[in-house]
Amino acid sequence: MSSMVKEKEKKEEERITFEVDLGMTANYILFNGVKFFHGRTYTVKPSTYASLREICARTKAHDEEILGKGKTENVFRQHNGIVVNKAGAFRG
């Protein structure tokens, strides 16, 4: 066999096993026509793993933002009306 064929076979054999861990608002990921369900373990190519890992992280970040636990405030939450200036805080 040529070295090119061996390299191709080696790349095809590379697989990563991981468990899909999604945020509360997602049950599965639909990626390239395949459903990957939360809590299940899959063995995929490294390129697919990188994409799925990113999607899993984004579903969690989305949940944190919606539930008001993230780095940004929840855009739907009503403001409390407190204004802070040099003199101190007062209700507006």
N, CA, C and O atoms as a GROMACS GRO file, in nm:
protein
  368
    1MET      N    1   0.083  -0.119   0.000
    1MET     CA    2   0.000   0.000   0.000
    1MET      C    3   0.086   0.124   0.000
    1MET      O    4   0.195   0.126   0.057
    2SER      N    5   0.037   0.225  -0.064
    2SER     CA    6   0.111   0.350  -0.065
    2SER      C    7   0.090   0.424   0.067
    2SER      O    8  -0.004   0.396   0.140
    3SER      N    9   0.179   0.517   0.095
    3SER     CA   10   0.169   0.592   0.221
    3SER      C   11   0.045   0.680   0.223
    3SER      O   12  -0.010   0.709   0.330
    4MET      N   13   0.001   0.724   0.105
    4MET     CA   14  -0.118   0.809   0.098
    4MET      C   15  -0.243   0.730   0.141
    4MET      O   16  -0.328   0.784   0.212
    5VAL      N   17  -0.254   0.607   0.098
    5VAL     CA   18  -0.367   0.523   0.134
    5VAL      C   19  -0.364   0.494   0.284
    5VAL      O   20  -0.469   0.497   0.349
    6LYS      N   21  -0.246   0.466   0.340
    6LYS     CA   22  -0.232   0.441   0.483
    6LYS      C   23  -0.274   0.562   0.565
    6LYS      O   24  -0.341   0.549   0.667
    7GLU      N   25  -0.234   0.683   0.520
    7GLU     CA   26  -0.273   0.805   0.590
    7GLU      C   27  -0.423   0.824   0.589
    7GLU      O   28  -0.483   0.862   0.690
    8LYS      N   29  -0.484   0.797   0.474
    8LYS     CA   30  -0.629   0.811   0.462
    8LYS      C   31  -0.700   0.714   0.556
    8LYS      O   32  -0.796   0.752   0.623
    9GLU      N   33  -0.654   0.589   0.562
    9GLU     CA   34  -0.713   0.491   0.651
    9GLU      C   35  -0.696   0.530   0.797
    9GLU      O   36  -0.786   0.512   0.878
   10LYS      N   37  -0.579   0.585   0.830
   10LYS     CA   38  -0.552   0.628   0.966
   10LYS      C   39  -0.647   0.740   1.006
   10LYS      O   40  -0.701   0.739   1.117
   11LYS      N   41  -0.669   0.837   0.918
   11LYS     CA   42  -0.759   0.948   0.946
   11LYS      C   43  -0.903   0.900   0.961
   11LYS      O   44  -0.978   0.951   1.045
   12GLU      N   45  -0.942   0.802   0.881
   12GLU     CA   46  -1.077   0.749   0.890
   12GLU      C   47  -1.099   0.673   1.021
   12GLU      O   48  -1.211   0.667   1.071
   13GLU      N   49  -0.992   0.615   1.076
   13GLU     CA   50  -1.004   0.539   1.200
   13GLU      C   51  -1.013   0.629   1.322
   13GLU      O   52  -1.066   0.587   1.425
   14GLU      N   53  -0.963   0.752   1.313
   14GLU     CA   54  -0.966   0.844   1.426
   14GLU      C   55  -1.110   0.874   1.465
   14GLU      O   56  -1.189   0.921   1.382
   15ARG      N   57  -1.144   0.848   1.588
   15ARG     CA   58  -1.279   0.874   1.638
   15ARG      C   59  -1.268   0.925   1.781
   15ARG      O   60  -1.174   0.892   1.853
   16ILE      N   61  -1.364   1.004   1.820
   16ILE     CA   62  -1.371   1.056   1.956
   16ILE      C   63  -1.506   1.016   2.014
   16ILE      O   64  -1.610   1.032   1.950
   17THR      N   65  -1.504   0.964   2.136
   17THR     CA   66  -1.626   0.926   2.206
   17THR      C   67  -1.659   1.034   2.307
   17THR      O   68  -1.573   1.075   2.385
   18PHE      N   69  -1.783   1.080   2.306
   18PHE     CA   70  -1.824   1.183   2.401
   18PHE      C   71  -1.973   1.171   2.431
   18PHE      O   72  -2.049   1.112   2.354
   19GLU      N   73  -2.012   1.228   2.544
   19GLU     CA   74  -2.152   1.229   2.586
   19GLU      C   75  -2.210   1.366   2.555
   19GLU      O   76  -2.151   1.468   2.591
   20VAL      N   77  -2.324   1.369   2.491
   20VAL     CA   78  -2.391   1.494   2.458
   20VAL      C   79  -2.453   1.551   2.586
   20VAL      O   80  -2.534   1.486   2.651
   21ASP      N   81  -2.412   1.672   2.622
   21ASP     CA   82  -2.461   1.738   2.743
   21ASP      C   83  -2.515   1.876   2.703
   21ASP      O   84  -2.439   1.971   2.686
   22LEU      N   85  -2.646   1.884   2.688
   22LEU     CA   86  -2.710   2.005   2.639
   22LEU      C   87  -2.773   2.085   2.752
   22LEU      O   88  -2.790   2.035   2.864
   23GLY      N   89  -2.806   2.210   2.721
   23GLY     CA   90  -2.880   2.292   2.816
   23GLY      C   91  -3.022   2.243   2.830
   23GLY      O   92  -3.066   2.155   2.756
   24MET      N   93  -3.095   2.300   2.927
   24MET     CA   94  -3.231   2.254   2.957
   24MET      C   95  -3.329   2.272   2.842
   24MET      O   96  -3.426   2.198   2.832
   25THR      N   97  -3.305   2.368   2.755
   25THR     CA   98  -3.401   2.400   2.650
   25THR      C   99  -3.384   2.314   2.524
   25THR      O  100  -3.462   2.329   2.430
   26ALA      N  101  -3.285   2.226   2.522
   26ALA     CA  102  -3.261   2.145   2.402
   26ALA      C  103  -3.267   1.996   2.437
   26ALA      O  104  -3.213   1.953   2.539
   27ASN      N  105  -3.333   1.919   2.352
   27ASN     CA  106  -3.339   1.774   2.372
   27ASN      C  107  -3.237   1.700   2.286
   27ASN      O  108  -3.188   1.594   2.323
   28TYR      N  109  -3.207   1.759   2.170
   28TYR     CA  110  -3.114   1.695   2.078
   28TYR      C  111  -3.054   1.799   1.985
   28TYR      O  112  -3.102   1.912   1.976
   29ILE      N  113  -2.947   1.758   1.916
   29ILE     CA  114  -2.884   1.839   1.812
   29ILE      C  115  -2.908   1.768   1.680
   29ILE      O  116  -2.886   1.647   1.670
   30LEU      N  117  -2.952   1.840   1.580
   30LEU     CA  118  -2.965   1.785   1.446
   30LEU      C  119  -2.844   1.835   1.367
   30LEU      O  120  -2.837   1.954   1.333
   31PHE      N  121  -2.751   1.746   1.338
   31PHE     CA  122  -2.626   1.784   1.272
   31PHE      C  123  -2.605   1.694   1.151
   31PHE      O  124  -2.593   1.572   1.165
   32ASN      N  125  -2.599   1.754   1.034
   32ASN     CA  126  -2.581   1.679   0.909
   32ASN      C  127  -2.685   1.568   0.893
   32ASN      O  128  -2.654   1.459   0.845
   33GLY      N  129  -2.808   1.597   0.934
   33GLY     CA  130  -2.917   1.502   0.918
   33GLY      C  131  -2.922   1.392   1.023
   33GLY      O  132  -3.003   1.301   1.013
   34VAL      N  133  -2.835   1.400   1.124
   34VAL     CA  134  -2.830   1.299   1.230
   34VAL      C  135  -2.869   1.365   1.362
   34VAL      O  136  -2.820   1.473   1.394
   35LYS      N  137  -2.957   1.298   1.439
   35LYS     CA  138  -2.995   1.350   1.570
   35LYS      C  139  -2.901   1.295   1.677
   35LYS      O  140  -2.878   1.174   1.685
   36PHE      N  141  -2.847   1.385   1.758
   36PHE     CA  142  -2.762   1.350   1.872
   36PHE      C  143  -2.840   1.390   1.996
   36PHE      O  144  -2.859   1.508   2.022
   37PHE      N  145  -2.885   1.291   2.074
   37PHE     CA  146  -2.972   1.316   2.188
   37PHE      C  147  -2.893   1.343   2.315
   37PHE      O  148  -2.785   1.288   2.338
   38HIS      N  149  -2.949   1.431   2.399
   38HIS     CA  150  -2.890   1.467   2.528
   38HIS      C  151  -2.874   1.342   2.614
   38HIS      O  152  -2.964   1.259   2.623
   39GLY      N  153  -2.757   1.330   2.678
   39GLY     CA  154  -2.732   1.220   2.770
   39GLY      C  155  -2.680   1.093   2.707
   39GLY      O  156  -2.643   1.000   2.778
   40ARG      N  157  -2.678   1.086   2.577
   40ARG     CA  158  -2.630   0.965   2.509
   40ARG      C  159  -2.484   0.983   2.469
   40ARG      O  160  -2.435   1.095   2.453
   41THR      N  161  -2.415   0.872   2.452
   41THR     CA  162  -2.274   0.872   2.414
   41THR      C  163  -2.261   0.834   2.267
   41THR      O  164  -2.324   0.739   2.220
   42TYR      N  165  -2.177   0.909   2.196
   42TYR     CA  166  -2.156   0.886   2.053
   42TYR      C  167  -2.007   0.882   2.022
   42TYR      O  168  -1.927   0.941   2.094
   43THR      N  169  -1.971   0.812   1.914
   43THR     CA  170  -1.835   0.810   1.864
   43THR      C  171  -1.837   0.873   1.726
   43THR      O  172  -1.905   0.825   1.635
   44VAL      N  173  -1.761   0.983   1.711
   44VAL     CA  174  -1.767   1.061   1.587
   44VAL      C  175  -1.626   1.103   1.544
   44VAL      O  176  -1.529   1.085   1.617
   45LYS      N  177  -1.618   1.159   1.425
   45LYS     CA  178  -1.492   1.213   1.373
   45LYS      C  179  -1.452   1.336   1.455
   45LYS      O  180  -1.539   1.401   1.513
   46PRO      N  181  -1.324   1.368   1.460
   46PRO     CA  182  -1.280   1.486   1.536
   46PRO      C  183  -1.344   1.616   1.488
   46PRO      O  184  -1.374   1.704   1.570
   47SER      N  185  -1.365   1.630   1.358
   47SER     CA  186  -1.427   1.754   1.307
   47SER      C  187  -1.573   1.765   1.352
   47SER      O  188  -1.619   1.874   1.385
   48THR      N  189  -1.643   1.654   1.352
   48THR     CA  190  -1.782   1.653   1.400
   48THR      C  191  -1.786   1.679   1.549
   48THR      O  192  -1.873   1.752   1.598
   49TYR      N  193  -1.693   1.620   1.623
   49TYR     CA  194  -1.686   1.641   1.768
   49TYR      C  195  -1.668   1.790   1.800
   49TYR      O  196  -1.734   1.843   1.890
   50ALA      N  197  -1.579   1.857   1.727
   50ALA     CA  198  -1.555   1.999   1.753
   50ALA      C  199  -1.682   2.081   1.734
   50ALA      O  200  -1.712   2.169   1.814
   51SER      N  201  -1.757   2.052   1.630
   51SER     CA  202  -1.882   2.125   1.604
   51SER      C  203  -1.987   2.094   1.710
   51SER      O  204  -2.054   2.185   1.759
   52LEU      N  205  -2.002   1.968   1.745
   52LEU     CA  206  -2.102   1.930   1.845
   52LEU      C  207  -2.068   1.986   1.983
   52LEU      O  208  -2.157   2.027   2.057
   53ARG      N  209  -1.941   1.987   2.017
   53ARG     CA  210  -1.898   2.043   2.145
   53ARG      C  211  -1.932   2.192   2.153
   53ARG      O  212  -1.978   2.241   2.256
   54GLU      N  213  -1.911   2.262   2.043
   54GLU     CA  214  -1.945   2.405   2.036
   54GLU      C  215  -2.095   2.426   2.052
   54GLU      O  216  -2.138   2.516   2.124
   55ILE      N  217  -2.174   2.344   1.985
   55ILE     CA  218  -2.320   2.356   1.994
   55ILE      C  219  -2.367   2.328   2.136
   55ILE      O  220  -2.454   2.398   2.187
   56CYS      N  221  -2.310   2.226   2.201
   56CYS     CA  222  -2.346   2.195   2.340
   56CYS      C  223  -2.317   2.315   2.430
   56CYS      O  224  -2.400   2.352   2.513
   57ALA      N  225  -2.201   2.375   2.414
   57ALA     CA  226  -2.164   2.491   2.495
   57ALA      C  227  -2.259   2.608   2.471
   57ALA      O  228  -2.295   2.679   2.565
   58ARG      N  229  -2.299   2.627   2.347
   58ARG     CA  230  -2.389   2.738   2.316
   58ARG      C  231  -2.530   2.716   2.371
   58ARG      O  232  -2.598   2.813   2.406
   59THR      N  233  -2.575   2.590   2.378
   59THR     CA  234  -2.708   2.567   2.436
   59THR      C  235  -2.707   2.599   2.585
   59THR      O  236  -2.805   2.651   2.638
   60LYS      N  237  -2.597   2.570   2.652
   60LYS     CA  238  -2.586   2.603   2.794
   60LYS      C  239  -2.577   2.754   2.814
   60LYS      O  240  -2.640   2.808   2.905
   61ALA      N  241  -2.500   2.823   2.730
   61ALA     CA  242  -2.489   2.968   2.739
   61ALA      C  243  -2.624   3.034   2.712
   61ALA      O  244  -2.659   3.133   2.777
   62HIS      N  245  -2.699   2.979   2.619
   62HIS     CA  246  -2.832   3.031   2.588
   62HIS      C  247  -2.923   3.018   2.710
   62HIS      O  248  -2.994   3.113   2.745
   63ASP      N  249  -2.922   2.904   2.774
   63ASP     CA  250  -3.004   2.883   2.894
   63ASP      C  251  -2.966   2.981   3.004
   63ASP      O  252  -3.053   3.039   3.068
   64GLU      N  253  -2.836   2.999   3.026
   64GLU     CA  254  -2.791   3.091   3.131
   64GLU      C  255  -2.838   3.233   3.102
   64GLU      O  256  -2.878   3.306   3.192
   65GLU      N  257  -2.833   3.272   2.975
   65GLU     CA  258  -2.877   3.406   2.939
   65GLU      C  259  -3.028   3.422   2.958
   65GLU      O  260  -3.072   3.523   3.013
   66ILE      N  261  -3.105   3.325   2.916
   66ILE     CA  262  -3.250   3.331   2.927
   66ILE      C  263  -3.294   3.328   3.073
   66ILE      O  264  -3.388   3.397   3.112
   67LEU      N  265  -3.226   3.247   3.155
   67LEU     CA  266  -3.263   3.234   3.295
   67LEU      C  267  -3.200   3.342   3.384
   67LEU      O  268  -3.222   3.342   3.506
   68GLY      N  269  -3.121   3.432   3.324
   68GLY     CA  270  -3.061   3.541   3.400
   68GLY      C  271  -2.940   3.502   3.481
   68GLY      O  272  -2.903   3.573   3.574
   69LYS      N  273  -2.875   3.391   3.447
   69LYS     CA  274  -2.760   3.345   3.522
   69LYS      C  275  -2.628   3.373   3.449
   69LYS      O  276  -2.521   3.348   3.504
   70GLY      N  277  -2.636   3.423   3.329
   70GLY     CA  278  -2.517   3.441   3.248
   70GLY      C  279  -2.444   3.570   3.276
   70GLY      O  280  -2.473   3.639   3.373
   71LYS      N  281  -2.350   3.602   3.189
   71LYS     CA  282  -2.270   3.724   3.205
   71LYS      C  283  -2.352   3.848   3.173
   71LYS      O  284  -2.324   3.956   3.225
   72THR      N  285  -2.452   3.833   3.090
   72THR     CA  286  -2.536   3.947   3.054
   72THR      C  287  -2.670   3.936   3.125
   72THR      O  288  -2.713   3.828   3.163
   73GLU      N  289  -2.733   4.049   3.141
   73GLU     CA  290  -2.865   4.050   3.205
   73GLU      C  291  -2.969   3.993   3.110
   73GLU      O  292  -2.952   3.998   2.988
   74ASN      N  293  -3.073   3.940   3.165
   74ASN     CA  294  -3.184   3.889   3.086
   74ASN      C  295  -3.256   4.008   3.023
   74ASN      O  296  -3.303   4.096   3.095
   75VAL      N  297  -3.264   4.012   2.892
   75VAL     CA  298  -3.321   4.127   2.823
   75VAL      C  299  -3.470   4.142   2.848
   75VAL      O  300  -3.526   4.250   2.826
   76PHE      N  301  -3.537   4.036   2.894
   76PHE     CA  302  -3.680   4.044   2.918
   76PHE      C  303  -3.715   4.081   3.062
   76PHE      O  304  -3.832   4.105   3.092
   77ARG      N  305  -3.616   4.087   3.150
   77ARG     CA  306  -3.642   4.116   3.290
   77ARG      C  307  -3.670   4.265   3.308
   77ARG      O  308  -3.603   4.350   3.248
   78GLN      N  309  -3.766   4.296   3.390
   78GLN     CA  310  -3.804   4.435   3.414
   78GLN      C  311  -3.698   4.501   3.501
   78GLN      O  312  -3.648   4.441   3.596
   79HIS      N  313  -3.664   4.624   3.468
   79HIS     CA  314  -3.564   4.698   3.544
   79HIS      C  315  -3.622   4.739   3.680
   79HIS      O  316  -3.742   4.761   3.692
   80ASN      N  317  -3.534   4.749   3.780
   80ASN     CA  318  -3.581   4.778   3.916
   80ASN      C  319  -3.596   4.928   3.943
   80ASN      O  320  -3.647   4.964   4.049
   81GLY      N  321  -3.554   5.014   3.854
   81GLY     CA  322  -3.574   5.158   3.870
   81GLY      C  323  -3.473   5.227   3.960
   81GLY      O  324  -3.492   5.344   3.993
   82ILE      N  325  -3.366   5.159   4.000
   82ILE     CA  326  -3.265   5.223   4.085
   82ILE      C  327  -3.164   5.293   3.995
   82ILE      O  328  -3.112   5.234   3.900
   83VAL      N  329  -3.137   5.419   4.027
   83VAL     CA  330  -3.039   5.497   3.953
   83VAL      C  331  -2.926   5.531   4.048
   83VAL      O  332  -2.950   5.576   4.161
   84VAL      N  333  -2.802   5.510   4.004
   84VAL     CA  334  -2.686   5.540   4.088
   84VAL      C  335  -2.611   5.656   4.026
   84VAL      O  336  -2.580   5.655   3.908
   85ASN      N  337  -2.583   5.758   4.110
   85ASN     CA  338  -2.502   5.870   4.064
   85ASN      C  339  -2.400   5.903   4.172
   85ASN      O  340  -2.385   5.827   4.268
   86LYS      N  341  -2.330   6.015   4.160
   86LYS     CA  342  -2.226   6.051   4.257
   86LYS      C  343  -2.283   6.072   4.397
   86LYS      O  344  -2.215   6.044   4.496
   87ALA      N  345  -2.405   6.120   4.407
   87ALA     CA  346  -2.466   6.148   4.537
   87ALA      C  347  -2.515   6.021   4.606
   87ALA      O  348  -2.537   6.021   4.727
   88GLY      N  349  -2.532   5.914   4.533
   88GLY     CA  350  -2.580   5.789   4.592
   88GLY      C  351  -2.690   5.728   4.508
   88GLY      O  352  -2.709   5.768   4.393
   89ALA      N  353  -2.760   5.633   4.563
   89ALA     CA  354  -2.865   5.563   4.490
   89ALA      C  355  -3.002   5.613   4.531
   89ALA      O  356  -3.025   5.644   4.648
   90PHE      N  357  -3.089   5.622   4.436
   90PHE     CA  358  -3.230   5.658   4.466
   90PHE      C  359  -3.320   5.590   4.366
   90PHE      O  360  -3.277   5.552   4.257
   91ARG      N  361  -3.444   5.576   4.402
   91ARG     CA  362  -3.541   5.514   4.311
   91ARG      C  363  -3.593   5.619   4.216
   91ARG      O  364  -3.623   5.732   4.254
   92GLY      N  365  -3.602   5.579   4.086
   92GLY     CA  366  -3.647   5.673   3.984
   92GLY      C  367  -3.794   5.664   3.955
   92GLY      O  368  -3.844   5.738   3.870
   0.00000   0.00000   0.00000
